[in-house]
Amino acid sequence: RDLGQIVDLCIKKDGLGFQVFNAVNDTITADMPTRLFLAKYAPNTPITREMGEFEAPISNRKIREVLGFREEHDWRKYVEV
């Protein structure tokens, strides 16, 4: 549903032209904190700033700033961890 919102925002945005967006939610889709996930599955990934405990390791900042995207459906609301 959040992906649908992103597509809808793109279609409605005048003058957008060709853009590339990371169509991801605000939080990581793993049941462990981001730092632990990266250490386990991508140990060579440089971490260049402080991150929220469950912040997505791929940023959606551009869709938030350019399109006004706001996540509505955090997967944790629907899945028992």
TORKOL-912726 format. One record per residue (C-alpha): x, y, z. Coordinates in Angstrom, 3 decimals, decimal comma. Layout:
BEGIN
(site (X Y Z))
...
***
This chain:
BEGIN
(site (0,000 0,000 0,000))
(site (2,852 2,384 0,701))
(site (4,321 1,510 -2,698))
(site (0,962 2,373 -4,241))
(site (1,095 5,721 -2,453))
(site (4,566 6,371 -3,915))
(site (3,367 5,584 -7,448))
(site (0,300 7,792 -6,964))
(site (2,460 10,679 -5,714))
(site (4,765 10,311 -8,738))
(site (1,866 10,379 -11,192))
(site (0,360 13,466 -9,563))
(site (3,638 15,436 -9,330))
(site (3,846 18,049 -12,104))
(site (7,226 18,503 -13,754))
(site (8,777 15,456 -12,118))
(site (10,386 14,195 -15,318))
(site (12,664 11,169 -15,006))
(site (13,609 10,459 -11,389))
(site (14,972 7,481 -9,481))
(site (13,579 6,805 -6,015))
(site (14,308 4,135 -3,417))
(site (10,788 2,794 -2,888))
(site (11,339 1,621 0,675))
(site (9,669 2,238 3,998))
(site (11,201 4,056 6,943))
(site (12,264 0,952 8,860))
(site (14,283 -2,135 8,051))
(site (12,288 -5,229 7,118))
(site (14,185 -7,480 9,505))
(site (13,422 -8,524 13,054))
(site (16,766 -7,261 14,350))
(site (18,187 -3,772 14,787))
(site (19,805 -2,256 11,709))
(site (23,367 -2,254 13,086))
(site (23,163 -5,956 13,965))
(site (21,633 -6,773 10,574))
(site (24,394 -4,932 8,710))
(site (27,116 -6,486 10,864))
(site (25,761 -9,973 10,168))
(site (24,766 -9,758 6,487))
(site (26,839 -6,868 5,105))
(site (29,871 -6,577 7,400))
(site (31,864 -4,448 4,954))
(site (29,184 -1,768 4,694))
(site (30,564 1,533 5,979))
(site (28,253 3,254 8,455))
(site (28,879 6,970 8,072))
(site (26,384 8,391 10,589))
(site (24,241 7,465 13,543))
(site (21,124 5,536 12,563))
(site (17,871 4,857 14,345))
(site (17,591 1,414 15,925))
(site (15,391 0,044 13,122))
(site (16,045 2,694 10,461))
(site (16,048 1,312 6,932))
(site (19,626 0,998 5,678))
(site (18,446 2,295 2,280))
(site (17,167 5,863 2,492))
(site (13,772 7,020 1,297))
(site (14,575 10,652 2,091))
(site (14,219 11,711 -1,543))
(site (10,623 10,457 -1,837))
(site (9,781 12,131 1,465))
(site (11,297 15,463 0,430))
(site (10,330 15,545 -3,274))
(site (6,937 13,827 -3,130))
(site (5,818 14,282 0,473))
(site (5,686 10,510 1,091))
(site (4,778 9,432 4,622))
(site (4,841 5,761 5,558))
(site (1,435 4,540 6,695))
(site (1,939 0,786 6,878))
(site (4,905 -0,266 9,006))
(site (5,106 -4,032 8,509))
(site (5,392 -4,524 12,276))
(site (1,717 -3,540 12,590))
(site (0,751 -6,610 10,571))
(site (3,335 -9,277 11,454))
(site (4,027 -10,711 14,892))
(site (7,787 -10,746 15,514))
***
